[in-house]
Amino acid sequence: MAITASMVKELRDTTGAGMMDAKKALTETDGDMEAAVDWLRTKGLAKAAKKAGRTAAEGLVGVAVRDGRGVTVELNSETDFVAKNADFQKLVAEITAVALETGESVEVLNATHLNGKPIEQVLTDAIARIGENMTLRRMHVLEGETVVHYVHNAAADGMGKIGVLVALKGDAVNARDIGKQVAMHVAATNPAALSEADLDPAVVEKERQVQIDIARESGKPEAVIEKMIEGRMKKFVAEVTLLNQQFVINPDITVGQAAKDAGVEITGFVRMEVGEGVEKKEEDFAAEVAKTLAG
């Protein structure tokens, strides 16, 4: 029986298995969908698929830099215990190295081969082996004349809970020195953008509306309110943009001024923290035990 792309897709959607595994299962069972599901179960791949529905909000961020190119990759697991597993950390290091060489997006990275298999398949195999759901959630590439990195709460070399990249132009030695300090600053303050020009207009407008509502509660005249809003928006921009923030190393100057004093210019940054934006499902311990006993 001819195995069609739609059949492979249906089996993938049903089981969560990788594309090549789904195709092989259908080939081995002559296109019988139920038999293909059983085939995947006997190979341990359906077990991995079952785990794929569980929330993976722990894990590690891998960071790597070479020749003016830096990359951050987030690989999630269900528990911090697995994130401390040597097998998991090896996987993070290998995927990060591949991303530095060829990565453009998570989709491209998933399809790129690692040890002879697409990374998507490597992860499916790891899920079955380690016993937890894993997700290659994000990656980001940053390029510049000089790119420096910093890892906060490092679990191993080049990986931790927060990974930061900073791109600079100017004298390379000075850029590396001040860049490392700026990267630590970014890890601590989590700026929303590099400069005012880079801020999301929707974020700015939302803050403006909040400040308008607060100011009008004061009952002051509109002319006074306008001046209040103008001052508060300037303060907001200074607090959320990297170049305008007070430098944690020297709060008397801004980050932008510190870079200028060092004879360099900051051209970009990336901050990636494990699990940010993931809604974690909370269960109390008693409920978790009852759920386990219930099978």
N, C-alpha and C positions, 0 to 999 in steps of 0.2 A: 504494500500500500504506500502511495506517495505521501510523504510527511510535508504538510504545508506550513507556512509561516503563521497562519492563524491558529493552527493546532498547537504549535509551540508556544504561542502567546497565551492561549487558554490554559495550558498546563502550567506555565510560569505563574499566571495570575492565581491559579488554584493552589499551588504548592509553595510559591516563592523561590523555587529552584532556579539555578542559573540557566541561561539560554542553551549552552552546550549540553548540560545535563538533561534538560527537558527534551531536547532533540534526540539525544541518545536513548532516553527512556521510551520515547515513542517509536524509535527505530527498532529497539529490542522487543517491543510488544506489538509490532505491526499496526501501530496507530490506535490501539485500544486504550482509551483515556483512563479508565479505572485501573487497568493493569499497569499502566505507566505510573500512576500514583503509587501503587503498591511497590513497583520496581524502585522508585525513588526512596520509599520508606525503608526497604531492605538495605539500601546503600547508605542509610543515615542522612540522606539529604532532605527528606521530608521533616525529619526532626529539626534540622536547621531552619527549615521554612516556618515551622510552628513557632519557633522562638522569634522570628522576624517581626511579629506583631507586638513584641514587648518594647517598652520604652527604654532607649539607650541614651542616657543623659550624662553618664560619667565618661571616663576615658582620658585621652591625652591629646595635646597639640604638639605635632612635630614641626621643627623649624630647621631650615638649612639655607646656607648662603654660599655663593661662589661667583666670582667675577662679575660683580654688579647685578646679580640676580638673586633674589631671595624668595622663599616659599614657606607658607604655613599650611599645615594639613591637620584637620580635626578627625580623629578616629574615635568613635564613641563605643562604650560598652555599657552594660546595665549597672555594674557595681564598680566601686573604686578598688575593690579587692582584685578584680581581673586586670584593672589598669596597672596594678603593681606586679602582674605576672610577667615573667621574663619572655615568654612566648609572644604575648601581646605587645610588649615593648619592642621586640625584634621586628614584629610586623609593622609597627609605627615607623621605625627607622628605615625599613626597606621601602615602604610606600612613599615616605618623604623623599628618599633618594631618587626614586623614579619620577616623582613630581618635579624635582629640581631639574631633571634632565629633559623631560618631555611634557610635563603637565601644563594644560591650558585651562581646564575646568574639571569638575568632579566627573562629568560624563566621559570626557576623554581619558581621564586617569583610570576610571573603572574598567575601560576597555583595553588599557595598556597592559602588556604582559609583564609578569613578575615570576621568575623561576619557571617559565614555560607556560604559564596560564594567565588569562585575564585577571586583573586584580579583583574584579567582581567574584570570580570563581574562587580565588584564593581566600576571600573573606567568607564565602559560603562554607568552604572546607574548615576554616578556623572556627566558625560558629558551631559546627558539628563536633569538632575536636575539643574546644574549650568549654562549650556548654552554655554560652550566653549570646544574646543577640549583639551584633556589632554593626555599626553604620559608618561608612565613609561619608561624612556629612558636608564638609566644606574644604575648600582650598583657596588660597589667594597668592598671586604672584606679584612681587614688587621689584621694579628695576630702577637703577640709577647709577650715577658715577661711582658712588660708594654706598653699599648697603650693609648695615650692621644689624645684629639681632640680639635679643635678650629673652631668656626663659625664666619665668617666675615659678617658684615651687617646683623646681626640676626634679623629675623622677629618675631620669637618667640623662646622659649626654644628648643635648639637642631636643629634649621633650619635657613637657610639664603641663601645668594647669593653664598657664597663660603664655602665649608666644607673641613676641613683638618684633616687627621689622621697621627700620627707619632708613629712608633714602636721602642722601645728601649730595651736594656738588660743591667743589672747592678743593682745597688742599686735603689730600687723602689721609695724612696722619692726623691732622686736626679733626677731620670728619669722623674718623674712627673713634677718637677720644670723646668728643662732645656727643657723637651719635650714640654711644653706649649709655651715657648719662640721660640723654633724651629718651632712649628706649625704656629705661627704668622709670622715667617720669610718666611715659605713656601707659605703662603697666599699672602704675599707681592711680592715675587720674582719669583714664579712659575718655579722652576727648572725643567729641562727636565728629570733628572735621579738622583739616589742617588750618584753614583760614575762614574768614567770614564768607568769602566767595564760594567756598566748597560746602557750606551748610545746606542741608535739604530745605528748600523754601517752605515745605509743609511744616517742618519742625519750627522754623522761625515764626510762621504765621500762627501756629498753635500757641507758642509762647506769648506772642503779641496779644492774642485774644485773652489769654489768662491774665496778663498784666492790665489790660483794659478793664476787665471785670473787677479786678482787685482795686484799681484806682478809682473806679466809679462808686465803689462801696464807701469811699471816703467822703463823698458828697461835695468834693471840690469842683470849681468851675472847669469847663472843658479846656480852656487855655492852659490851666495849671496841670490838668490831667495829661495833656499832650506832652508837656515837658517832663512829667514824671515817667511816662511810658518811654520816652526817648532815652532818658538816663538809665532806666531799668533794662532796656534792650541792649544798650552798650555794655552793661555789666554782664548780661546773659552771654553775649558773644565772647567777652573776655574769659568767661568761666568755661565755655564748652569748645573753644577752638585752640588747638595746640599752640600755635604761634603767639597767641595772646594770653595764654595762661601764665600765672606766676610760676617760675621755675622752681621745682622742689629742692634743687640743690642750692639755689640762691633766690629766695622769694622777693628780693629787692628788684629783680629784673624779670622780664618775660622770657619764654623759651626762644622766641624769635630774636630777641636782643642777645641772648647768650650765644646763639648760633652766629649772629653777625659779629660779635666780639671775637669769636674763634675764627673768623674769616671764611665761614661756610654758609650754605643756604640749605634749609630742610625742604625737600621737594615732595615728600610723601611718607606715609606710615601705614602700618597695618597692626591691629591689635586683635588677637583671637583668643577667646577664653572658652574652655570646655563647658559645653552645655548651655551657653547663653542663648536665650530664646526658646529653649525646649521646655515644654510643659511637663513637669514630672508628676506622675501619678503617685499620690501618697496613700499608703495603707498603714494602719497601726499594727503593732507586732502581733496582737491577739488575732486580728483578722488574717494576717499572713500565715500564722500557724494553723488556723482553722481551714484556710484555703488549701494548705499543703496536706493536711490530714484527710480532706475530702477528695484528694487525688486530682 
